[in-house]
Amino acid sequence: MLIQGLILAYLYPFYRKDGENPIKRGIQFGLITGIFLYSVSTIANAAKIQVNFMTEWFVVQAAFHIIQFVIAGSLIGLAYREKISSIGKP
């Protein structure tokens, strides 16, 4: 997860837009990347290991990924939020 976080933090500046809500934009970024990583990890693992209740497996994994990437995206968005400059103000 640490490596994922570092990669996501590196990629986020290419996605962000100035002037938008950093948390909202971070959550969007987190969910987009989360969908990609969900497809890579969950579907691949379901094919490799014996899963008795496939529907429950996908639901639990989806919930985990949503929580993980909403939190990660929010934190990344906050880390990259615009700094308010006071230069030139009286």
Sequence and secondary structure as in RCSB ss.txt:
>XXXX:A:sequence
MLIQGLILAYLYPFYRKDGENPIKRGIQFGLITGIFLYSVSTIANAAKIQVNFMTEWFVVQAAFHIIQFVIAGSL
IGLAYREKISSIGKP
>XXXX:A:secstr
 HHHHHHHHHHHHHH  TTS HHHHHHHHHHHHHHHHHHHHHHHHHHHS  S HHHHHHHHHHHHHHHHHHHHHH
HHHHT      TT  
